[in-house]
Amino acid sequence: MKKMAVLMIGCTLLMLPFGCLSRNFGGEKVQLQLEDLIERMASQKWPASYRFFSDLGVSSFRQVNGSDSLNIAFRSGSIGTDDGYELQFIECRVSPALDGGIRFLYLKLSEGKCYKPDGLRSKFKLERYFLPPSPHANATAEHEKASMYKIELGEADLSLKASLNGDCLLSVSRGSD
């Protein structure tokens, strides 16, 4: 009982800087271009501070899993960028103890406008990698329909998922255990 009360107080303290209690969920706009947002994810000291999102101008998040999970996940609504790209959501995960900052970030692009990762190729050394086949996935598994790239950053690499031919960026993630 005492552990649950401490966890609820901790989650409330975490949600306030994120603006999780906001009524205007989603539809936000950051004053950055998509490439700048990705560069900030790459240059962010790791693990990321809780202020990372407020520094970007993103404030509406909702908890998307139970507080008793291995990591607590928070997800934003849709977010627009200055150059007209739409993010379906940004997700972050933190430990239930709320210590150590944000250890996982995931940015998912909405379908529609295609971002070609050529600009990132000129700024970062993108290393292509392949995910091993999963014995639990069928032959048309999602990872077989995409090209995967990583940018080595030391403690937590940045991973990019693009369409199979590598022309359109689908998602970006950064995380550590």
C-alpha positions, 0 to 999 in steps of 0.5 A: 500500500505504501509502495503504491502511494509513493509510486502515485506521488512520483508519477504525478511529479513526473507528469507535471513537467510533461504536462500530462494533465493537459486537456489539449492532447496532441496537435502541438507544433515544435519550432524546429525542423525535423532534422534539427529535432533528430540532431537534438535527440542525437546530441542529448546527454544520456540518459535524457533529462526530463526537461528535454521535452519542455526545451523542445516545446512538447508538453502533452503526454499521457501514460500508456502502460501500468505503473507496475511495468518494468518501465513506465511509458509516456506518449505524446499526441501528434506533433508538427514541425516547422518544415511541415512534417508530422510526427504521429507521437513521441514516446519516452520510457522511465523506470518506476522509481523515476530515477536516472532520467529518460532511458528510451525515446521513440519518435514515429513519423506519420504517413504522408510527407516523406523525409529523405534521410540524405541530410542525416547521411551528410551529418552523421555516419549512418551504419546500416544493420539488419535485424535477425529473423524472429522465430515468432514473426511471420515471413512478412514481419515489419522489420523485413519491410524496412532498412535499419541504420544506426548512429553510434553515440557511445552509451545509447546509439540512435537507430533510424528505421526507413522504408525498404529502399531507404528513401523515407524515414519511418521512425527514430529511437534512442535507448539504453538499458 
